[in-house]
C-alpha cells in the first residue's frame, strides 16, 4: 500500500519540480521507497532467504514436441 501512495506522491512532486521527466523519476523513487517500507512491514520479518521446494519432474515422456 505504501508503494502506491509514495508512487503517486513522488509523481506529483516530481511533476511540479521538473515536469514530465521529473514525474517519471519521482514515481520511480517513490516506488522504491514504498516497496522498501512494504517489505519491512509485511515481508515476514526474517532476513533468511526463503527456500521453496515443490514436486519434481521424474519423467519427461509426455513433454516431447512433434
C-alpha positions in Angstrom: 0.0 0.0 0.0 2.9 2.4 0.8 4.2 1.7 -2.7 1.0 3.1 -4.4 0.9 6.1 -2.1 4.5 7.0 -2.5 4.5 6.5 -6.2 1.6 8.9 -6.5 3.2 11.5 -4.2 6.5 11.2 -6.0 4.9 11.6 -9.4 3.1 14.7 -8.3 6.1 16.3 -6.6 8.4 15.4 -9.4 6.0 16.8 -11.9 5.8 20.1 -10.1 9.5 20.4 -9.8 10.8 19.1 -13.2 7.8 18.4 -15.5 7.1 15.1 -17.1 10.6 13.7 -16.7 10.6 14.7 -13.0 7.2 12.9 -12.6 8.6 9.7 -14.0 11.7 9.9 -11.8 9.6 10.8 -8.7 7.3 7.9 -9.4 10.2 5.5 -9.7 11.9 6.8 -6.5 8.5 6.7 -4.7 8.0 3.2 -5.8 11.4 2.1 -4.5 10.8 3.8 -1.1 7.3 2.3 -0.9 8.5 -1.2 -1.8 11.1 -1.0 1.0 8.5 0.1 3.5 6.0 -2.6 2.4 8.7 -5.2 2.6 9.8 -4.1 6.1 6.2 -4.1 7.4 4.7 -7.1 5.5 7.8 -9.1 4.5 7.6 -11.7 7.2 10.3 -10.3 9.5 13.0 -12.8 8.6 16.3 -12.0 6.8 16.9 -15.6 6.0 16.3 -16.4 2.3 13.1 -18.3 1.6 13.5 -21.9 0.4 10.7 -23.1 -1.8 10.5 -26.7 -2.7 7.9 -28.5 -4.7 7.2 -31.6 -6.8 9.9 -32.6 -9.2 9.6 -33.9 -12.7 10.7 -37.6 -12.8 9.8 -38.5 -16.4 9.7 -36.3 -19.4 7.9 -38.8 -21.8 4.9 -36.6 -22.1 6.8 -33.4 -22.8 8.1 -34.1 -26.3 7.3 -31.9 -29.3 6.2 -33.2 -32.7 
